[in-house]
């Protein structure tokens, strides 16, 4: 490319991402989501925000996933790959202004191993929310489209729960944390209301009496008795996106448009059972093609496969693996940005 020989006529401008696309709400995805890698550190720092959701995983050898959040409080552990109730155990011992301190839990520190942490910002305060027919405690970041919803002491019977985002969620993860063991249940807008999947399982999409209502104020949920926690997300242009795609069964795989270069992609085949959830991120493998993945639904060590390119406006599969690109297979996904497409510069086609 080269500069124009003459100025554009009055009222016109060059066709490029810098001039033809609107300025994104979030110009740098790491202001609200970031992956941090660590080995022997006991204090993880350098984030642009104080994290509210921290997801930890040892890369090798095998070990459970662990989630901590600021609403339930530091040291309160739940396992994405298990139906266990909440435990008190020092993975995240303290949340700090730019990271967190690790406690004594050997699953998430030491031993000469490598670890990954995925970190989200859910805003600055937790407030009571009475938008639904069951009151919740909500910590919401409306700019980033992410909230943490605590529903304490729930009883049997469908409830509506306020989520505080002011926009309709695209994805919701719900976990019962007390009162008995129970799976994680996942709503995704590509499946629609009255459907769910299980974060700690390999099953296909299934019908449910939960998630019958999902709107800009509340979502409905049919609980067993006990405390519950939900992580609620909606798409923010240039920062987060949620959708589904159909595989083509080719090594020259399906391209999925996100509108940004992904920093993380979470996905699952939804039309048939037997396939794990996977997470790929640009921190563990910053150059294409990206193949290192971890499984939220298992305690497996990091694996190499399900390869794809992370592009300026999406990701493209580079494998025919049935887990991510079977011919005619349906896959749901969630992605968070490294940079929005507009910020990458270049020509818009």
SEFIRO-481297 format. One line per 2 residues: number of its first residue (from 1); their letters; for each residue x negated, y negated, z of N, C-alpha, C. Coordinates in steps of 0.05 Angstrom, whole numbers, plus 32768, in hexadecimal, padded with zeros to 4 digits. Last residue first. Layout:
<atoms>
NUM	a	X/Y/Z/X/Y/Z/X/Y/Z | ...
</atoms>
This chain:
<atoms>
349	xx	80F8/8063/804E/8103/806F/8036/8121/8077/803A | 80CD/8031/8063/80E6/803E/8068/80F2/804A/804E
347	xx	8088/8031/806F/809D/802C/805C/80B6/803D/8065 | 806B/801A/80AE/806C/8029/8095/8084/8022/8084
345	xx	8076/8024/80F6/806E/8015/80DE/8070/8026/80C5 | 8085/8037/8127/806F/8045/811A/8065/8036/8101
343	xx	80B1/801E/813B/8098/8015/8146/8080/8022/8138 | 80DA/803A/8121/80D6/801D/811A/80BA/8014/8123
341	xx	80DA/806B/813B/80D2/8069/8120/80CB/804D/8118 | 80C1/8068/817F/80D6/8067/816C/80CB/8063/814F
339	xx	8093/8096/819D/8098/807B/8192/80B0/807C/817F | 80A3/80C4/81BB/8089/80B8/81BF/808B/809B/81B6
337	xx	80E4/80D4/81D6/80D2/80C7/81C3/80B6/80C2/81CD | 8104/8114/81DB/80FD/80FA/81E7/80E5/80EF/81D8
335	xx	813A/813F/81C9/811F/8134/81C4/811C/8119/81D1 | 815C/817C/81C7/815A/8162/81D3/813E/8158/81CF
333	xx	8186/81AA/81A2/816D/819E/81AA/8171/8184/81B8 | 81A0/81E8/818A/81A4/81CE/8196/8189/81C4/81A0
331	xx	81A7/820D/814E/8196/8206/8164/819E/81EA/816F | 81BB/8244/8128/81C2/822A/8132/81B3/8225/814C
329	xx	81A4/8265/80EC/81A6/8263/8109/81AD/8247/8111 | 819A/8268/80B6/81B5/8265/80BE/81BA/8263/80DC
327	xx	8160/8289/80C2/8170/8280/80AC/818E/8280/80B5 | 8140/8271/80FE/814D/8287/80EF/815E/827B/80D9
325	xx	811F/824F/811F/8124/8249/8103/812E/8261/80F3 | 8115/825D/8154/8118/8240/814D/8120/823B/8131
323	xx	8116/8294/815A/811C/8283/8171/8120/8266/816B | 8106/82AA/812A/8123/82A9/812F/8129/8298/8147
321	xx	80D3/8289/8104/80DB/8297/811D/80F9/8293/8123 | 80BD/8270/80DA/80D7/827E/80D5/80E0/828D/80EE
319	xx	809F/8230/80E1/80A0/824C/80E7/80BB/8256/80E0 | 809E/81F9/80E8/8089/8206/80D7/8087/8224/80DC
317	xx	80CE/81C5/80EB/80C6/81E0/80F2/80B2/81EA/80DE | 80C4/8182/80FA/80C8/8195/80E4/80BD/81B0/80EC
315	xx	80E1/8149/8119/80CF/8160/811A/80D7/8173/8104 | 80DF/8100/8113/80EC/811A/811A/80D7/8130/811C
313	xx	80C3/80D5/8100/80DF/80D2/8103/80EE/80EC/8109 | 808D/80E2/80FE/8094/80C8/8108/80B2/80C4/810D
311	xx	808A/8127/8117/8087/8112/8103/8091/80F8/810E | 806E/8161/812B/807B/8149/8137/8075/8132/8124
309	xx	8077/81A0/810E/8069/8186/810C/807B/8171/811B | 8075/81E0/812E/8082/81CB/8121/8070/81B2/811F
307	xx	807A/8226/8141/806B/820E/813A/807C/81FA/812B | 8081/8252/8164/8098/8240/815E/808D/8225/8154
305	xx	8045/8255/818C/8056/825E/8177/806C/824A/8173 | 8028/8268/81C6/8022/825A/81AD/8033/8265/8197
303	xx	803B/825D/820B/8038/826D/81F4/8032/825C/81DB | 8031/825B/8251/8032/824D/8238/802C/8260/8221
301	xx	8052/8290/8277/803C/827D/8271/8041/8270/8256 | 8096/8295/828F/8080/829C/827E/806B/8287/827C
299	xx	80C3/8291/82AD/80AA/8289/82BA/8092/828F/82A9 | 80FA/8275/8285/80E9/828B/8290/80D2/827F/82A0
297	xx	8113/8249/8271/8124/825F/827A/8114/8276/8285 | 80EE/8225/825C/80FD/821E/8275/810C/8235/8281
295	xx	80B2/8237/8243/80CE/823F/8243/80DB/8237/825D | 8084/8213/8218/808B/821F/8232/80A9/8224/8232
293	xx	8055/8214/81E1/806F/820F/81ED/8072/821E/8208 | 802E/81FE/81AD/802E/8206/81C9/8049/8200/81D6
291	xx	8031/81E7/8179/803B/8202/817E/803C/820B/819B | 802F/81B8/8148/8033/81BB/8165/803F/81D7/8169
289	xx	7FFB/81AD/8116/8016/81B4/811E/8017/81BC/813C | 7FF4/816A/8133/8003/817E/8125/7FF1/8194/811A
287	xx	7FDD/8158/8175/7FDB/8157/8157/7FEA/816E/814B | 7FE4/8160/81AC/7FEA/8145/81A1/7FE8/8144/8182
285	xx	7FFB/8189/81D6/7FF0/818D/81BB/7FF6/8173/81AB | 800B/8175/8207/7FFB/818E/8206/7FEF/8193/81EB
283	xx	8026/8148/81F4/800F/8145/8206/7FFE/815E/8206 | 8052/8153/81D5/803B/8148/81C7/8023/8144/81D9
281	xx	8075/8192/81E1/806F/8175/81E6/8055/816D/81D9 | 80AA/81C0/81E2/8092/81B7/81D6/808D/819A/81DD
279	xx	80CF/81F0/8202/80C7/81D4/8204/80AC/81D2/81F6 | 8108/821C/81F9/80EB/8215/81F6/80E7/81F7/81F9
277	xx	8132/8252/820E/812D/8235/820B/810F/8231/8208 | 8132/8292/81EC/812C/8280/8202/812E/8263/81FA
275	xx	8163/82BE/81D3/814E/82AB/81CD/814B/8298/81E4 | 8190/82DE/81DB/8176/82EB/81D9/815F/82D8/81D3
273	xx	81CB/82CE/81B2/81BC/82D1/81CB/81A0/82DD/81C6 | 81DF/829B/8184/81DB/82B7/818B/81C9/82B8/81A4
271	xx	81E3/8265/817D/81F7/8275/8170/81F4/8293/8176 | 81BA/8246/8194/81D4/8246/81A1/81E8/825A/8195
269	xx	8176/8240/81A7/8189/824B/8193/81A4/824F/81A1 | 815D/8204/81C0/8167/821F/81C6/8179/8227/81AF
267	xx	812C/81D3/81D7/813F/81DE/81C5/8147/81FB/81CC | 810B/8196/81E0/8117/81AC/81EE/812C/81B8/81DB
265	xx	80D3/8171/81D2/80EB/817D/81C6/80F2/8195/81D6 | 80B0/8134/81DD/80B9/814E/81E7/80D2/8156/81D8
263	xx	80A3/810B/81BD/808F/8111/81D2/8096/812C/81DE | 80AF/8101/8177/80B6/810D/8191/809D/810F/81A3
261	xx	80B7/80C5/8157/80A5/80DB/815A/80A9/80E8/8176 | 80FC/80BA/8143/80E4/80B3/8151/80D1/80CB/8150
259	xx	812A/80CD/812C/8126/80B0/812C/810E/80A7/813B | 8133/8103/8125/8138/80F8/8140/8137/80DA/8140
257	xx	8142/8137/80F9/813F/811A/80FC/8145/8111/8118 | 8121/8170/80E8/8135/8166/80FA/8130/8148/80FF
255	xx	8118/819E/80B3/8111/8184/80BF/8128/817A/80D0 | 810C/81E4/80B2/811F/81CE/80B3/8112/81B5/80BF
253	xx	80CC/81FC/8095/80E5/81FC/80A4/80F6/81E3/80A3 | 80AC/8223/8076/80B0/8207/806F/80CB/8201/807B
251	xx	80B6/8256/8086/809F/8249/8092/809F/822B/808C | 80FE/8260/808E/80E6/825C/807E/80CF/8250/808E
249	xx	8131/825F/80A3/8123/8279/80A1/8109/8277/8092 | 814E/8232/80AD/814D/823B/8091/813D/8254/808D
247	xx	817E/821D/80E0/8164/8227/80D7/8166/8230/80BA | 81A0/81E2/80EE/81A2/81FD/80E4/8188/8206/80D8
245	xx	81A5/81BC/812B/819C/81C0/8110/81A0/81DD/8108 | 81BD/8188/8157/81BA/81A4/814F/81B0/81A6/8133
243	xx	81AA/8159/818A/81B8/8162/8173/81B5/8180/816F | 8192/811C/81A4/819D/8136/81AA/81AD/8140/8192
241	xx	815F/80EE/81B9/8172/80F8/81A5/817A/8115/81AC | 813F/80B2/81CE/8148/80CD/81D3/815D/80D5/81BF
239	xx	8129/8083/81B4/811E/808F/81CC/8126/80AB/81D1 | 8144/8071/8187/8128/806D/8188/811A/8079/81A0
237	xx	8180/806A/81AA/8173/8068/8190/8155/8061/8193 | 818F/8099/81D8/8187/807C/81D6/8176/807A/81BD
235	xx	81BF/80C9/81EC/81AB/80C0/81D9/81A8/80A1/81DA | 81C3/80DA/8232/81CF/80D4/8218/81BA/80C8/8206
233	xx	81C6/8108/8269/81B7/80F9/8255/81C8/80F2/823E | 81BF/811F/82AC/81D1/8116/8297/81C3/8104/8283
231	xx	81BC/8151/82D9/81AB/813F/82CA/81B9/8139/82B0 | 81D9/815F/8318/81DC/815F/82FB/81C8/814A/82F0
229	xx	81E4/818A/8350/81D4/8175/8344/81D7/8177/8326 | 820E/819C/8388/8206/819E/836B/81F5/8186/8363
227	xx	8220/81C3/83C1/8214/81AB/83B5/820B/81B1/8399 | 825E/81EB/83C1/8242/81E5/83C7/8239/81CB/83BB
225	xx	8287/8219/839E/8283/8208/83B5/8265/8203/83BA | 8285/8214/8356/8287/8223/836E/8281/8211/8386
223	xx	82A6/81E4/832A/8290/81EE/833B/8299/8206/834C | 82AE/81CA/82EF/82BD/81DD/82FF/82AA/81ED/8311
221	xx	82AE/8188/82D9/829F/819F/82E0/82AF/81B0/82F3 | 82AD/8151/82AB/82BC/8164/82BC/82AB/817C/82C1
219	xx	828F/8110/82AE/8291/812B/82A2/829F/813D/82B5 | 829A/80C9/82A3/829A/80E2/82B3/8295/80FA/82A1
217	xx	8292/809D/8280/8292/8099/829D/828E/80B3/82AC | 8293/80AB/824B/8280/8097/8253/827F/8092/8271
215	xx	829E/80F3/824F/82A2/80D9/8244/828F/80C5/8250 | 82B6/8131/824C/829C/8124/824D/82A0/8109/8240
213	xx	82DC/8167/8262/82DC/814A/825E/82BF/8140/8260 | 82CB/819A/8268/82E2/8195/8257/82E5/8178/8251
211	xx	82A1/81AD/8287/829A/819C/8271/82B2/8199/825D | 82BC/81EE/8299/82AD/81D6/829E/82A9/81C6/8285
209	xx	82CF/821B/8282/82E3/8209/828C/82D6/81EF/8295 | 82AF/8231/8246/82AF/822B/8262/82C6/8219/8269
207	xx	828F/825C/8215/82A5/824B/821E/82A4/8247/823C | 824A/8258/8201/8261/8266/820C/8276/8252/8214
205	xx	820F/8264/81D9/8224/8252/81E1/823D/8262/81EB | 81E8/829D/81F0/81F2/828B/81DC/8206/8277/81E9
203	xx	81B4/82A8/8222/81CD/82AC/8215/81D4/8297/8201 | 8187/82A7/8241/8183/82AA/8224/819D/82AC/8215
201	xx	8180/8279/827A/8187/8292/826C/8182/8291/824E | 817F/824A/8295/816F/8260/829F/8175/827A/8292
199	xx	81A5/822A/827D/8189/8223/827A/8177/8239/8283 | 81DA/8240/8256/81CD/8243/8270/81AF/823E/826D
197	xx	820F/8219/8238/81F9/822C/8237/81EC/822D/8252 | 8254/820B/8226/823C/8209/8237/8227/821D/822F
195	xx	8291/81E8/8217/827C/81FB/8210/8264/81F6/8222 | 82B4/81BF/821F/82BE/81DA/8223/82AA/81F0/821B
193	xx	829D/8194/81EA/82A8/8199/8204/82B3/81B5/8206 | 8262/81A4/81C1/827C/8198/81C7/8286/81A0/81E2
191	xx	8231/81AF/81AA/8244/81C5/81AF/8260/81BB/81B4 | 821A/817D/81A9/821C/818B/8190/822E/81A4/8192
189	xx	8218/816D/81DE/822C/8161/81CD/822F/816F/81B2 | 8213/819E/8210/8206/8190/81FA/821B/8186/81E7
187	xx	820B/81B4/8253/821C/81A9/823F/820B/819B/8229 | 81F6/81EA/8279/81ED/81D5/8267/8204/81CE/8254
185	xx	81E9/8203/82B9/81FB/8201/82A3/81F5/81E7/8293 | 81C3/8233/82DD/81C4/8218/82D2/81D7/8218/82BB
183	xx	81E3/8263/830A/81D4/825B/82F2/81D5/823D/82EE | 81DC/826B/8351/81ED/8266/8339/81DB/825C/8322
181	xx	81E2/827D/8396/81D3/827C/837D/81E6/8278/8365 | 8200/8251/83C7/81FD/826B/83BA/81EE/8267/83A0
179	xx	81FE/8222/83E3/8216/8231/83E4/8215/824C/83D6 | 81DA/81F4/83B7/81E0/8200/83D1/81FA/8210/83D0
177	xx	81D6/81E3/8383/81BD/81E4/8393/81C1/81EF/83AF | 81E9/81EE/8341/81F1/81F1/835D/81D9/81F4/836E
175	xx	81DB/81C4/830C/81D1/81DA/831C/81DE/81D8/8338 | 81E0/81AF/82C8/81EC/81B0/82E3/81E2/81C8/82F2
173	xx	81D0/8182/8296/81C7/819B/82A4/81D3/819A/82C0 | 81E9/8166/825B/81EC/8167/8278/81E1/8182/8282
171	xx	81E7/813B/8223/81DE/8153/8230/81E0/8151/824E | 8201/810D/8214/81FB/8121/81FF/81F2/813C/820B
169	xx	8234/80E4/8234/821C/80F5/8234/821A/8108/821C | 824A/80A5/8221/8250/80C1/8222/8237/80D2/8221
167	xx	823A/8070/824E/823A/807B/8233/823F/8099/8236 | 8233/8062/8283/8242/8050/8272/8242/8058/8255
165	xx	8219/8080/82AA/820A/8078/8293/8219/8063/8281 | 8231/8097/82D8/8224/807D/82DA/8216/8073/82C1
163	xx	824F/80C5/82E2/8232/80C8/82DC/8223/80AE/82D9 | 8282/80E2/830A/8276/80CB/82FE/8259/80CE/82FA
161	xx	82A5/811D/82FE/828E/8111/830C/8284/80F9/82FD | 82DF/8142/830C/82D2/812F/82FA/82BD/811F/830A
159	xx	82E7/8189/8318/82E4/816D/8322/82DA/815C/830A | 830C/81C4/8321/82FF/81B2/830E/82FF/8195/8319
157	xx	82FE/81EC/835A/8311/81DD/834A/8303/81C8/8339 | 82DE/81EE/839A/82E9/81FB/8382/82FD/81EA/8374
155	xx	82B3/81B7/83AD/82C6/81CC/83B3/82D1/81D7/8399 | 8273/819C/83BF/8289/819F/83AC/829A/81B7/83B5
153	xx	8248/8183/83DD/825F/8191/83E9/8277/8193/83D7 | 8234/814D/83B0/8231/815E/83C8/824B/816B/83D1
151	xx	821A/8142/8377/8236/8147/8380/8235/8159/8398 | 81F1/8116/8356/81F3/8128/836D/8210/812A/8375
149	xx	81D3/8109/831B/81ED/8108/8328/81ED/811E/833E | 81A9/80DF/82F8/81A9/80F6/830A/81C2/80F4/831B
147	xx	81A6/80C9/82B3/81AE/80C6/82CF/81AC/80E1/82DE | 8193/80A4/827B/818E/80BC/828B/8197/80B6/82A8
145	xx	818A/807A/8255/819F/808E/8251/819B/80A8/8261 | 8168/8050/825A/815C/8069/8250/8171/807F/824D
143	xx	818C/802A/826E/817B/8024/8257/8171/803D/824A | 81A2/8042/829B/81B3/803E/8284/81A3/8037/826B
141	xx	8192/806C/82C7/8183/805A/82B7/8192/8056/829D | 81AC/807C/8307/81B0/807A/82EA/819E/8065/82DE
139	xx	81C0/80A6/8337/81A9/8095/8331/81A8/8094/8312 | 81F7/80B2/8360/81ED/80AF/8345/81D5/809D/8344
137	xx	8221/80DC/8382/820A/80CA/8386/81FB/80C9/836C | 8269/80DF/837A/824E/80E8/8375/823A/80D3/837E
135	xx	82AB/80F5/8389/8296/80E1/838B/827B/80ED/8387 | 82DB/810A/835D/82C9/8114/8372/82B1/8101/8372
133	xx	82F4/80F4/8333/8305/80FB/834A/82F5/8108/8360 | 82C7/80BF/831D/82D6/80D8/831A/82E7/80DD/8332
131	xx	82B1/808F/8330/82BF/808F/8316/82D0/80A8/8312 | 8294/8085/835D/82AF/8090/8361/82BF/808F/8347
129	xx	8253/808A/8375/8263/8086/835D/827E/8094/8361 | 821F/806B/839A/8237/807B/839A/8248/8075/8382
127	xx	81DB/806A/8380/81F3/805D/838A/820A/8071/838A | 8196/8061/8381/81AB/8075/8381/81C4/8069/838E
125	xx	8169/803B/8356/8179/803F/836E/818E/8054/836A | 814D/8037/8326/8141/802D/833F/8150/8033/8358
123	xx	8146/806A/82F2/814E/8050/82FD/8144/804C/8319 | 8131/809A/82E1/814E/8098/82E4/8156/807E/82F2
121	xx	80FF/80B1/82B8/8106/809A/82C9/8125/8099/82C9 | 80DD/80F1/82B7/80F1/80DF/82AE/80F7/80C9/82C2
119	xx	80A9/811D/82A3/80B2/8109/82B6/80C6/80F6/82A9 | 8089/815B/82A7/809B/814A/8296/80AA/8137/82A9
117	xx	8049/8175/82B0/8061/8168/82BD/806F/8157/82A8 | 8022/81AF/82AE/802F/819A/829F/8045/818F/82B1
115	xx	7FE0/81CA/82BE/7FFD/81C6/82C3/8007/81B0/82B1 | 7FAE/81FC/82C5/7FB8/81E4/82B7/7FD6/81E3/82BB
113	xx	7F87/8213/82FE/7F9A/8216/82E8/7FA1/81FB/82DC | 7F6A/8217/832D/7F5B/8214/8314/7F6D/8216/82FB
111	xx	7F8A/8215/8359/7F83/822F/834E/7F73/822F/8335 | 7FBA/81DE/8356/7FA2/81EC/835E/7F9C/8206/834F
109	xx	8002/81E0/8353/7FE9/81D3/8357/7FD3/81E7/835B | 8032/81FB/8351/8030/81E3/8342/8016/81D4/8347
107	xx	8034/8228/8371/803E/822B/8356/8037/8213/8345 | 8024/8218/83A4/800F/8222/8391/8019/8227/8375
105	xx	8039/81E2/83C6/8043/81F8/83B7/802F/8200/83A1 | 802B/81B5/83E4/801C/81CD/83E8/8024/81E4/83D7
103	xx	8033/817B/83BB/8031/8187/83D5/8022/81A1/83D5 | 801E/8143/8395/8024/815F/8397/8021/8169/83B3
101	xx	803A/8103/8389/8027/8114/8397/8030/8130/8398 | 8046/80DF/834B/804F/80EE/8363/8037/80FC/836F
99	xx	804F/80A1/832A/804B/80BD/8329/8055/80CB/8342 | 8051/806B/8336/8048/8073/831B/8043/8090/8319
97	xx	8067/8068/8369/806F/8053/8355/8066/805B/8339 | 8078/80AC/837D/806A/8093/837F/8072/8080/8368
95	xx	8094/80DE/83A6/8097/80CF/838D/8089/80B4/8391 | 8075/8116/83C5/807C/80F9/83C7/807F/80EE/83AB
93	xx	8072/814C/83B8/8074/8144/83D4/807D/8128/83D8 | 8085/817B/838D/8083/815E/838E/8087/8156/83AC
91	xx	807F/81AC/83AC/8073/81A8/8391/806F/818A/838E | 808A/81C2/83E5/807B/81AB/83DC/806F/81AE/83C1
89	xx	80CE/81D3/83EF/80B2/81DC/83EB/80A2/81C8/83DB | 810B/81E9/83FA/80F9/81D4/8403/80DD/81DE/8402
87	xx	8137/81FC/83C5/8124/8203/83D9/8116/81E9/83E2 | 8179/8209/83AC/8163/81F6/83B1/8151/8200/83C8
85	xx	8185/824C/8392/818D/8233/839E/8174/8221/83A3 | 8176/826C/8352/8172/8267/836F/817E/824D/8378
83	xx	8176/827B/831F/8190/8272/832A/818E/826C/8348 | 8140/8262/82F5/814C/8274/8308/8166/8269/8313
81	xx	8124/823C/82D8/8125/8257/82CD/8132/826C/82E0 | 8124/820D/82F6/8134/820E/82DD/8137/822B/82D2
79	xx	8129/820C/833B/811B/8219/8325/812C/821A/830C | 8121/81D6/8368/8133/81E9/835A/8124/81F3/8342
77	xx	810C/81B9/83A5/8105/81C7/838D/811C/81D8/8383 | 80FB/8182/83C7/8113/8192/83C2/8110/819F/83A6
75	xx	80D0/815F/83CD/80CD/817A/83D7/80E5/818C/83D2 | 80F8/8123/83CA/80DE/8132/83C6/80DE/814C/83D7
73	xx	813E/8125/83BA/8128/811E/83CB/810F/812F/83C5 | 816C/8121/839B/816B/8136/83B0/8154/8131/83C3
71	xx	8158/80F4/8380/8173/80F3/838C/8174/8109/83A2 | 8127/80FE/8368/8128/80EA/837E/8143/80EA/838C
69	xx	8116/8143/835B/8122/8129/8354/8125/8118/836D | 80F6/817B/833C/80FA/816A/8354/8106/8150/834A
67	xx	80F0/81BD/8323/80FB/81A2/831F/80FF/8195/833A | 80C4/81ED/8307/80CF/81E0/831E/80D8/81C4/8319
65	xx	80B9/822F/82EB/80BE/8212/82E7/80C9/8207/8302 | 808D/8263/8305/80A7/8256/8302/80A5/8239/82FA
63	xx	8058/827E/82DC/8062/8272/82F5/807D/8265/82F0 | 8021/829F/82BC/803D/829A/82C0/8044/828F/82DB
61	xx	7FE0/827B/82C0/7FF2/8292/82B9/800F/828B/82C0 | 7FF5/8243/8299/7FEC/825F/8299/7FDC/8264/82B3
59	xx	8012/8215/82A5/8010/821E/828A/8007/823B/8287 | 8043/8206/82D5/8028/8210/82D0/8027/821C/82B4
57	xx	806E/81CF/82D6/806A/81EA/82CC/804C/81F0/82C9 | 80A0/81A1/82ED/8085/81AC/82EE/8084/81C8/82E3
55	xx	80C3/8167/82E6/80C4/8183/82E0/80A8/818D/82DD | 80E1/8133/8308/80C7/813F/8302/80CB/815D/82FE
53	xx	8106/80FA/8307/8107/8117/8302/80EC/8120/82F9 | 80F0/80CA/8313/8107/80D2/8322/810D/80F0/831E
51	xx	80B2/80A6/8316/80C2/80BB/830B/80D9/80C3/831E | 80A7/8064/8309/80A8/8076/831F/80BB/808D/8317
49	xx	8080/8057/82CD/8098/8055/82DD/8095/8068/82F5 | 8056/8064/82AE/805F/8049/82AC/8078/8044/82BE
47	xx	8025/808E/82D0/803E/808A/82C1/8046/806C/82C1 | 7FF9/8094/82F0/7FF5/8088/82D5/800E/8086/82C5
45	xx	7FF1/80D3/8314/7FF7/80B6/8311/7FF4/80AE/82F4 | 7FF4/8103/8343/7FF8/80FF/8326/8001/80E3/8323
43	xx	7FCA/811E/8372/7FDB/8107/836C/7FDC/8103/834E | 7FAC/814A/836D/7FC2/814C/8380/7FD4/8133/837F
41	xx	7F8C/816B/8336/7F95/8153/8343/7FAB/815A/8358 | 7F7B/8196/8317/7F75/8197/8334/7F80/817F/8343
39	xx	7FA0/8189/82E6/7F93/81A2/82EF/7F90/81A2/830D | 7FD4/816F/82BA/7FC2/816E/82D1/7FB6/8189/82D7
37	xx	7FFA/8145/828F/7FEB/815E/8293/7FD8/815A/82AB | 8038/8127/8287/801E/8125/8293/8012/8141/8297
35	xx	8066/8108/825C/805A/8121/8264/803E/811B/8270 | 8099/80D8/8268/807E/80DE/8261/8076/80FA/826C
33	xx	80CA/80A6/8260/80C4/80C3/8261/80A7/80C7/825A | 80C8/806F/8263/80DD/807D/8271/80DA/809B/8272
31	xx	809C/805C/8248/80A7/804B/825D/80BC/8059/826E | 8092/807E/821E/8085/8084/8238/808D/8071/824E
29	xx	80AA/8068/81F1/80B8/807C/8200/80AC/8082/821B | 80AE/8027/81E1/809A/803B/81E9/80A7/804F/81FB
27	xx	80DA/8009/81D6/80C5/800A/81C2/80AF/801E/81C8 | 811D/800E/81DA/8105/8017/81E9/80EE/801A/81D4
25	xx	813D/7FF7/81B4/8141/7FF0/81D0/8129/7FF7/81E0 | 811B/7FE2/8177/8126/7FF6/8189/8129/7FEC/81A5
23	xx	8130/7FB4/8146/811D/7FB9/815C/8129/7FCD/8170 | 8146/7FD2/8108/814A/7FC1/8120/8136/7FC8/8135
21	xx	8122/7FD3/80CB/8130/7FE1/80E1/8131/7FCE/80F9 | 8106/7FB4/80A7/8121/7FBD/809F/8130/7FCB/80B6
19	xx	80D3/7FA7/80BA/80E6/7F91/80B3/8102/7F9B/80AE | 80B9/7FD6/80C7/80B5/7FBF/80D8/80C9/7FA9/80D3
17	xx	80C4/7FFA/809E/80D0/7FFE/80B8/80CE/7FE6/80CA | 80D3/7FD5/8062/80C1/7FE3/8074/80CE/7FE7/808F
15	xx	80DA/7FB0/802D/80E6/7FC8/8038/80D1/7FD7/8048 | 80D4/7F68/8038/80CA/7F82/802F/80D8/7F99/803C
13	xx	8110/7F40/8030/80F8/7F47/803E/80EE/7F62/8034 | 8138/7F06/801F/8130/7F22/801C/8116/7F26/802C
11	xx	8142/7ED0/8023/8157/7EE2/802B/8150/7EFF/8029 | 811A/7EBE/7FEB/8129/7EB5/8003/8140/7EC8/8009
9	xx	80EE/7EF2/7FD3/8102/7EDC/7FCF/8110/7ED5/7FE9 | 80AC/7EFC/7FF0/80C7/7F07/7FE9/80DA/7EEF/7FE5
7	xx	8071/7EE2/7FD0/8084/7EE3/7FE7/809F/7EEE/7FDD | 8046/7F0D/7FAA/8056/7EF5/7FAD/8068/7EF8/7FC5
5	xx	802A/7F3B/7FB1/801C/7F25/7FA2/802B/7F0B/7FA6 | 802A/7F5D/7FF0/8039/7F52/7FD9/8028/7F3C/7FCC
3	xx	7FF3/7F8A/8000/8003/7F73/8005/8013/7F6A/7FEC | 7FF9/7FD2/7FF7/7FEA/7FB8/7FF6/7FFD/7FA1/7FFA
1	x	7FEF/8018/8000/8000/8000/8000/7FEE/7FE7/8000
</atoms>
